[in-house]
Amino acid sequence: MFETSLGLIGVLKNHLERSLALAPAAGKDTINADHLEASALAPRARLEIAREIERGEAFFNETADAEATTRKILGLESTADPPPPAMPTRPKRRVGERNPHRHPVGVEMEVA
């Protein structure tokens, strides 16, 4: 199915619709492998679609490369990888260790 639809959902949908149209004509309630094989696009049509996919992917890759190169030339993007974001530095404590702060000690008494 992937090979005959080239991974395109629209082509797959049309393929299945053609298969479903063949089943009642053959007196069947369901489609089978023969119906799928008979309703697949011709190999030449699939080859042309595959070439279109290849050209489209190449176009988008070239466009992305051109944009990145232009940004570098204009100085909008550095050529080096950006530094990783700084991690907040907090002191490491062991599990169960309390935060440092003063705790009341002893019993408070009123002196008269």
C-alpha positions in Angstrom: 0.0 0.0 0.0 2.8 2.4 0.8 4.6 1.6 -2.4 1.4 2.1 -4.5 0.4 5.3 -2.7 3.9 6.7 -2.3 3.0 7.6 1.3 0.4 10.1 0.1 -2.9 9.9 1.9 -4.8 11.3 -1.1 -3.4 8.8 -3.5 -4.2 6.0 -1.0 -7.7 7.2 -0.6 -8.3 7.2 -4.4 -6.7 3.8 -4.6 -9.0 2.4 -2.0 -12.0 4.0 -3.6 -11.1 2.4 -7.0 -10.7 -1.0 -5.2 -14.1 -0.6 -3.5 -15.7 0.1 -6.8 -14.2 -3.1 -8.3 -15.5 -5.4 -5.5 -19.3 -5.2 -6.2 -18.6 -5.6 -9.9 -16.9 -8.9 -9.2 -19.7 -10.0 -6.9 -17.7 -9.5 -3.7 -18.6 -7.8 -0.4 -15.1 -6.9 0.5 -11.9 -6.0 -1.4 -9.0 -8.4 -1.7 -5.4 -8.2 -3.0 -6.5 -8.7 -6.6 -8.8 -5.6 -6.3 -5.9 -3.6 -4.8 -3.5 -4.7 -7.5 -5.9 -4.0 -10.3 -6.7 -0.5 -9.0 -3.2 0.6 -8.3 -1.7 3.5 -10.3 0.3 2.6 -13.3 4.1 2.3 -12.6 4.8 5.3 -14.9 2.3 7.5 -13.0 3.9 6.4 -9.7 7.4 7.2 -11.0 6.3 10.7 -12.1 4.8 11.4 -8.6 7.9 10.1 -6.9 10.0 12.4 -9.1 7.7 15.4 -8.2 8.2 14.5 -4.5 12.0 14.4 -5.0 12.0 17.8 -6.7 9.8 19.4 -4.0 12.0 18.1 -1.2 15.1 19.4 -3.0 13.5 22.8 -3.5 12.7 23.2 0.2 16.1 22.0 1.2 17.7 24.6 -1.1 15.4 27.3 0.2 16.3 26.6 3.8 20.0 26.5 3.0 19.8 29.8 1.1 18.0 31.5 4.0 20.6 30.3 6.5 23.5 31.4 4.3 21.9 34.9 3.7 21.4 35.3 7.5 25.1 34.4 8.1 26.3 36.9 5.4 24.2 39.7 6.9 25.5 38.9 10.4 22.1 38.0 11.7 23.2 34.6 12.7 26.6 33.5 14.0 28.5 30.8 12.2 29.3 29.0 15.5 26.7 27.0 17.3 25.0 29.1 20.0 26.1 28.4 23.5 23.8 26.2 25.6 21.4 28.0 27.9 22.9 28.6 31.4 21.6 26.3 34.0 20.6 27.9 37.3 23.2 27.2 40.0 21.8 26.0 43.3 23.8 24.3 45.9 23.3 20.6 45.8 21.9 19.0 48.9 21.5 15.5 49.9 18.0 14.0 50.1 16.3 15.1 53.3 18.8 17.9 54.1 17.0 21.0 55.2 17.4 24.5 53.7 19.8 26.7 55.8 17.8 29.1 58.0 17.4 29.7 61.7 15.1 27.7 63.8 13.8 28.6 67.2 15.8 26.9 70.0 14.7 26.2 73.5 11.5 27.4 75.2 10.5 31.1 75.1 9.7 32.4 78.6 8.3 35.7 79.6 10.6 37.6 82.0 8.8 40.0 84.3 
